[in-house]
């Protein structure tokens, strides 16, 4: 099974997300990750969709997405020719004795402490999935109270 990141440029109109997600639902395909946001041109939004499947399934998914009226362009973001990132926010329970240790782990990964409570820290980290997973593995010694991940977003390299 291959994991592919699709960058889909769509018209910024109501119902587009529903139509794209509905296509996956009707065909029985799973979406591993989905992020959507407006582009530099407010007429368009970019969907970054992560899908898993063999080459034939992924090719079929791309063809089906391209048939949708609101879709302008579908591009596969290859690892060596694109930049993909994800953001996590994690709330970690800390005692006063643990606080410096957790902050040291965050510092190693260039994460930001965005909130400090009496008995917790909220840490923000952006990077590729391997970096985020390594960070979370190091935090396994501490109690993670809450965790949220944005999903992958990315762009192809170059000026195209």
Order of alpha helices (4+ residues) and beta strands (2+ residues): beta-alpha-beta-beta-alpha-beta-beta-alpha-beta-beta-alpha-beta-beta
